[in-house]
């Protein structure tokens, strides 16, 4: 098994906090995070994007907003385990 196969690719958004503080404009860039699904502790619908985002907390601290519908997220995790 390849080391990287244990990770799932999740869509996220990045933003430049320094630029936002200077200009007052929050500019985002679509990106992704490679996450070990075994490190996920809790996930729930996010208040962002009305059902199209999930708040994910990790066992060892940290959290992120994932930009996908919760049912798609669950399907991705279930397929990854098989």
DSSP file (Angstrom, degrees, kcal/mol; ACC not computed):
  #  RESIDUE AA STRUCTURE BP1 BP2  ACC     N-H-->O    O-->H-N    N-H-->O    O-->H-N    TCO  KAPPA ALPHA  PHI   PSI    X-CA   Y-CA   Z-CA
    1    1 A X              0   0    0      0, 0.0     2,-0.1     0, 0.0     5,-0.0   0.000 360.0 360.0 360.0 131.6    0.0    0.0    0.0
    2    2 A X    >   -     0   0    0      1,-0.1     3,-1.0     2,-0.0     4,-0.3  -0.476 360.0-125.6 -71.7 145.2    1.3    3.4   -0.9
    3    3 A X  G >  S+     0   0    0      1,-0.2     3,-1.3     2,-0.2    -1,-0.1   0.890 107.7  53.9 -57.7 -42.1    1.6    5.9    2.0
    4    4 A X  G >  S+     0   0    0      1,-0.3     3,-1.6     2,-0.1    -1,-0.2   0.649  88.2  78.6 -74.1 -13.9   -0.5    8.5    0.3
    5    5 A X  G <  S+     0   0    0     -3,-1.0    -1,-0.3     1,-0.3    -2,-0.2   0.682  80.9  69.1 -67.6 -15.5   -3.5    6.2   -0.3
    6    6 A X  G <  S+     0   0    0     -3,-1.3    31,-0.8    -4,-0.3    32,-0.3   0.628  90.4  80.8 -76.3 -10.6   -4.5    6.6    3.3
    7    7 A X  E <   -A   36   0A   0     -3,-1.6     2,-0.4    29,-0.2    29,-0.2  -0.641  65.8-149.1 -97.9 152.1   -5.4   10.2    2.6
    8    8 A X  E     -A   35   0A   0     27,-2.8    27,-2.8    -2,-0.2     2,-0.6  -0.918  20.3-123.8-115.0 147.7   -8.6   11.7    1.1
    9    9 A X  E     -A   34   0A   0     -2,-0.4     2,-0.4    25,-0.2    25,-0.2  -0.812  30.9-173.3 -94.2 120.8   -8.6   14.9   -1.0
   10   10 A X  E     -A   33   0A   0     23,-2.8    23,-2.4    -2,-0.6     2,-0.3  -0.945  24.0-120.8-119.5 133.7  -11.0   17.5    0.4
   11   11 A X  E     +A   32   0A   0     -2,-0.4    56,-2.8    21,-0.2    21,-0.3  -0.558  42.5 161.0 -74.8 130.0  -12.0   20.8   -1.2
   12   12 A X  E     -A   31   0A   0     19,-1.8    19,-2.6    -2,-0.3     2,-0.4  -0.798  33.0-123.2-134.5 176.6  -11.2   23.9    0.9
   13   13 A X  E     -A   30   0A   0     52,-0.4     2,-0.4    -2,-0.3    17,-0.2  -0.989  17.5-155.7-126.3 139.3  -10.7   27.6    0.4
   14   14 A X  E     -A   29   0A   0     15,-2.7    15,-2.6    -2,-0.4     2,-0.3  -0.854  11.3-173.7-108.2 147.1   -7.7   29.6    1.4
   15   15 A X  E     -A   28   0A   0     -2,-0.4     2,-1.0    13,-0.2    13,-0.2  -0.998  29.0-119.9-142.4 150.2   -7.7   33.3    2.1
   16   16 A X     >  -     0   0    0     11,-0.8     4,-2.1    -2,-0.3    11,-0.3  -0.749  23.9-171.9 -88.6 103.0   -5.0   35.8    2.8
   17   17 A X  H  > S+     0   0    0     -2,-1.0     4,-2.2     1,-0.2    -1,-0.2   0.875  83.7  53.7 -66.2 -38.3   -5.7   37.2    6.3
   18   18 A X  H  > S+     0   0    0      2,-0.2     4,-1.9     1,-0.2    -1,-0.2   0.930 110.3  46.9 -62.2 -45.4   -3.1   40.0    6.0
   19   19 A X  H  > S+     0   0    0      1,-0.2     4,-2.9     2,-0.2     5,-0.4   0.893 110.6  53.4 -62.5 -40.1   -4.5   41.2    2.7
   20   20 A X  H  X S+     0   0    0     -4,-2.1     4,-2.4     1,-0.2    -1,-0.2   0.897 108.3  49.4 -62.5 -41.2   -8.0   41.1    4.2
   21   21 A X  H  < S+     0   0    0     -4,-2.2    -1,-0.2     1,-0.2    -2,-0.2   0.864 115.9  43.5 -66.4 -35.6   -7.0   43.2    7.2
   22   22 A X  H  < S+     0   0    0     -4,-1.9    -2,-0.2    -5,-0.2    -1,-0.2   0.898 129.5  22.6 -76.5 -41.4   -5.3   45.8    4.9
   23   23 A X  H  < S-     0   0    0     -4,-2.9    -3,-0.2     2,-0.2    -2,-0.2   0.673  91.3-128.6-102.8 -20.0   -8.0   46.1    2.2
   24   24 A X  S  < S+     0   0    0     -4,-2.4     2,-0.5    -5,-0.4    -4,-0.2   0.505  73.3 117.9  80.3   3.6  -11.1   44.9    4.0
   25   25 A X        -     0   0    0     -6,-0.4     2,-1.0    -5,-0.1    -1,-0.3  -0.912  57.7-148.0-108.4 126.1  -11.7   42.5    1.1
   26   26 A X        -     0   0    0     -2,-0.5     2,-0.5    -3,-0.1    -9,-0.1  -0.801  19.7-173.9 -95.5 101.4  -11.8   38.8    1.8
   27   27 A X        -     0   0    0     -2,-1.0   -11,-0.8   -11,-0.3     2,-0.3  -0.826   5.3-161.4 -97.7 129.9  -10.4   37.1   -1.3
   28   28 A X  E     -A   15   0A   0     -2,-0.5     2,-0.4   -13,-0.2   -13,-0.2  -0.804   9.3-154.6-113.1 154.2  -10.5   33.3   -1.4
   29   29 A X  E     -A   14   0A   0    -15,-2.6   -15,-2.7    -2,-0.3     2,-0.2  -0.995  24.2-121.9-124.8 128.3   -8.7   30.8   -3.5
   30   30 A X  E     +A   13   0A   0     -2,-0.4   -17,-0.2   -17,-0.2     2,-0.2  -0.515  51.3 143.0 -68.0 134.1  -10.1   27.3   -4.2
   31   31 A X  E     -A   12   0A   0    -19,-2.6   -19,-1.8    -2,-0.2     2,-0.3  -0.737  36.5-122.8-149.5-164.1   -7.7   24.6   -3.0
   32   32 A X  E     -A   11   0A   0    -21,-0.3     2,-0.4    -2,-0.2   -21,-0.2  -0.977   5.8-144.3-149.5 162.1   -7.7   21.2   -1.3
   33   33 A X  E     -A   10   0A   0    -23,-2.4   -23,-2.8    -2,-0.3     2,-0.6  -0.991  15.3-137.2-128.1 138.8   -6.3   19.4    1.7
   34   34 A X  E     -A    9   0A   0     -2,-0.4     2,-0.4   -25,-0.2   -25,-0.2  -0.877  34.0-174.5 -94.8 119.5   -5.1   15.8    1.9
   35   35 A X  E     -A    8   0A   0    -27,-2.8   -27,-2.8    -2,-0.6     2,-0.8  -0.928  31.6-129.9-124.6 136.9   -6.5   14.4    5.1
   36   36 A X  E >   -A    7   0A   0     -2,-0.4     3,-2.2   -29,-0.2     4,-0.3  -0.774  22.2-151.2 -78.6 112.4   -6.1   11.1    6.9
   37   37 A X  G >  S+     0   0    0     -2,-0.8     3,-1.2   -31,-0.8    -1,-0.2   0.731  91.0  67.6 -63.2 -20.3   -9.8   10.2    7.5
   38   38 A X  G 3  S+     0   0    0    -32,-0.3    -1,-0.3     1,-0.2   -31,-0.0   0.644  93.5  60.1 -73.3 -12.1   -8.8    8.2   10.7
   39   39 A X  G <  S+     0   0    0     -3,-2.2    20,-3.0    19,-0.1     2,-0.4   0.500  78.5 109.4 -90.9  -4.4   -7.8   11.5   12.3
   40   40 A X  E <   +B   58   0B   0     -3,-1.2    18,-0.2    -4,-0.3     3,-0.1  -0.583  37.3 171.5 -74.8 128.1  -11.4   13.0   11.9
   41   41 A X  E     +     0   0B   0     16,-2.6     2,-0.3     1,-0.4    17,-0.2   0.834  63.6   3.2-101.1 -49.0  -13.1   13.2   15.3
   42   42 A X  E     -B   57   0B   0     15,-1.4    15,-3.2     2,-0.0    -1,-0.4  -0.997  57.3-176.8-142.1 141.4  -16.3   15.1   14.6
   43   43 A X  E     +B   56   0B   0     -2,-0.3     2,-0.3    13,-0.2    13,-0.2  -0.994  12.1 160.1-137.7 149.1  -18.0   16.5   11.5
   44   44 A X  E     -B   55   0B   0     11,-1.9    11,-3.0    -2,-0.3    -2,-0.0  -0.980  47.9 -74.1-157.6 160.3  -21.2   18.5   11.1
   45   45 A X  E     -B   54   0B   0     -2,-0.3     9,-0.3     9,-0.2     2,-0.2  -0.352  50.9-133.9 -59.3 141.3  -22.9   20.9    8.7
   46   46 A X      > -     0   0    0      7,-2.4     5,-0.7     2,-0.2     7,-0.3  -0.600  12.3-126.0 -94.0 158.3  -21.3   24.3    8.6
   47   47 A X  T > 5S+     0   0    0     -2,-0.2     3,-0.6     3,-0.1     2,-0.2   0.632  86.6  94.1 -75.7 -14.1  -23.1   27.6    8.8
   48   48 A X  G > 5S+     0   0    0      1,-0.2     3,-0.5     2,-0.1     5,-0.4  -0.528  91.9   4.1 -80.6 146.5  -21.3   28.6    5.6
   49   49 A X  G > 5S-     0   0    0      1,-0.2     3,-1.2    -2,-0.2    -1,-0.2   0.671 107.6 -92.8  56.9  25.3  -22.8   28.0    2.1
   50   50 A X  G < 5S-     0   0    0     -3,-0.6    -1,-0.2     1,-0.3    -3,-0.1   0.857  98.1 -21.4  40.2  69.1  -26.1   26.8    3.3
   51   51 A X  G < <S+     0   0    0     -5,-0.7    19,-0.6    -3,-0.5    -1,-0.3   0.382 118.0  95.0  89.1  -3.5  -25.6   23.0    3.4
   52   52 A X  S <  S+     0   0    0     -3,-1.2     2,-0.3    -4,-0.3    -3,-0.1   0.195  78.9  59.0-104.0  16.2  -22.7   22.9    0.9
   53   53 A X        -     0   0    0     -5,-0.4    -7,-2.4    -7,-0.3     2,-0.4  -0.990  63.0-154.1-144.5 151.6  -20.0   23.0    3.6
   54   54 A X  E     -BC  45  66B   0     12,-2.8    12,-3.0    -2,-0.3     2,-0.6  -0.976  13.9-137.9-127.6 137.5  -18.9   20.8    6.5
   55   55 A X  E     -BC  44  65B   0    -11,-3.0   -11,-1.9    -2,-0.4     2,-0.5  -0.866  25.9-166.0 -92.6 123.0  -17.1   21.8    9.7
   56   56 A X  E     -BC  43  64B   0      8,-3.0     8,-2.1    -2,-0.6     2,-0.3  -0.953   6.6-165.3-117.1 125.6  -14.5   19.0   10.4
   57   57 A X  E     -BC  42  63B   0    -15,-3.2   -16,-2.6    -2,-0.5   -15,-1.4  -0.852  13.7-141.5-105.4 145.3  -12.7   18.7   13.8
   58   58 A X  E >   -B   40   0B   0      4,-2.2     3,-1.6    -2,-0.3   -18,-0.2  -0.786  17.4-121.5-110.4 152.0   -9.6   16.5   14.2
   59   59 A X  T 3  S+     0   0    0    -20,-3.0     3,-0.1    -2,-0.3   -19,-0.1   0.829 111.6  45.5 -56.7 -36.6   -8.6   14.2   17.1
   60   60 A X  T 3  S-     0   0    0      1,-0.4    -1,-0.3   -21,-0.3     2,-0.1   0.058 126.3 -82.0-102.0  25.5   -5.3   16.0   17.6
   61   61 A X  S <  S+     0   0    0     -3,-1.6    -1,-0.4     1,-0.2    -2,-0.0  -0.121  84.1  82.6  96.6 164.6   -6.6   19.5   17.5
   62   62 A X        -     0   0    0     -3,-0.1    -4,-2.2    -5,-0.1     2,-0.3   0.079  46.7-150.9  86.5 159.8   -7.4   21.8   14.6
   63   63 A X  E     -C   57   0B   0     -6,-0.2     2,-0.3     2,-0.0    -6,-0.2  -0.963   7.3-167.0-156.9 166.2  -10.5   22.0   12.3
   64   64 A X  E     -C   56   0B   0     -8,-2.1    -8,-3.0    -2,-0.3     2,-0.5  -0.986  25.5-116.4-154.7 161.0  -11.4   23.1    8.8
   65   65 A X  E     -C   55   0B   0     -2,-0.3     2,-0.5   -10,-0.2   -52,-0.4  -0.912  28.0-158.9-100.0 125.6  -14.3   23.9    6.6
   66   66 A X  E     -C   54   0B   0    -12,-3.0   -12,-2.8    -2,-0.5     2,-1.4  -0.913  13.1-137.9-107.2 130.1  -14.7   21.4    3.7
   67   67 A X        +     0   0    0    -56,-2.8     2,-0.3    -2,-0.5   -14,-0.2  -0.600  65.4  88.9 -95.8  77.9  -16.7   22.7    0.8
   68   68 A X  S    S-     0   0    0     -2,-1.4    -2,-0.1   -58,-0.1     2,-0.1  -0.963  83.5 -85.1-158.3 159.8  -18.9   19.8   -0.2
   69   69 A X     >  -     0   0    0     -2,-0.3     4,-2.2     1,-0.1     3,-0.4  -0.410  39.8-120.6 -68.5 145.3  -22.4   18.5    0.7
   70   70 A X  H  > S+     0   0    0    -19,-0.6     4,-2.4     1,-0.2     5,-0.2   0.835 112.3  54.2 -60.0 -35.1  -22.4   16.3    3.8
   71   71 A X  H  > S+     0   0    0      2,-0.2     4,-2.1     1,-0.2    -1,-0.2   0.883 109.1  48.5 -68.1 -36.2  -23.8   13.3    2.0
   72   72 A X  H  > S+     0   0    0     -3,-0.4     4,-2.5     2,-0.2    -2,-0.2   0.884 110.8  52.0 -67.2 -38.5  -21.0   13.5   -0.6
   73   73 A X  H  X S+     0   0    0     -4,-2.2     4,-2.3     2,-0.2    -2,-0.2   0.931 110.6  47.0 -61.7 -47.2  -18.5   13.7    2.3
   74   74 A X  H  X S+     0   0    0     -4,-2.4     4,-2.5     1,-0.2    -2,-0.2   0.896 111.9  50.6 -63.6 -40.4  -19.9   10.6    3.9
   75   75 A X  H  X S+     0   0    0     -4,-2.1     4,-2.6     2,-0.2     5,-0.2   0.913 109.3  51.5 -63.4 -42.8  -19.9    8.7    0.6
   76   76 A X  H  X S+     0   0    0     -4,-2.5     4,-1.9     2,-0.2    -2,-0.2   0.919 112.1  46.2 -59.2 -45.4  -16.2    9.7    0.0
   77   77 A X  H  X S+     0   0    0     -4,-2.3     4,-1.4     2,-0.2    -2,-0.2   0.909 113.0  49.3 -65.6 -42.1  -15.2    8.4    3.5
   78   78 A X  H  X S+     0   0    0     -4,-2.5     4,-0.7     1,-0.2    -2,-0.2   0.900 112.0  47.8 -66.1 -40.8  -17.2    5.2    3.1
   79   79 A X  H >< S+     0   0    0     -4,-2.6     3,-0.7     1,-0.2    -1,-0.2   0.861 107.5  57.3 -66.5 -35.1  -15.7    4.5   -0.4
   80   80 A X  H 3< S+     0   0    0     -4,-1.9    -1,-0.2     1,-0.2    -2,-0.2   0.843 103.0  54.1 -64.8 -33.5  -12.2    5.2    1.0
   81   81 A X  H 3<        0   0    0     -4,-1.4    -1,-0.2     1,-0.2    -2,-0.2   0.686 360.0 360.0 -74.9 -18.9  -12.6    2.5    3.7
   82   82 A X    <<        0   0    0     -3,-0.7    -1,-0.2    -4,-0.7    -2,-0.2   0.477 360.0 360.0 -89.3 360.0  -13.5   -0.2    1.2
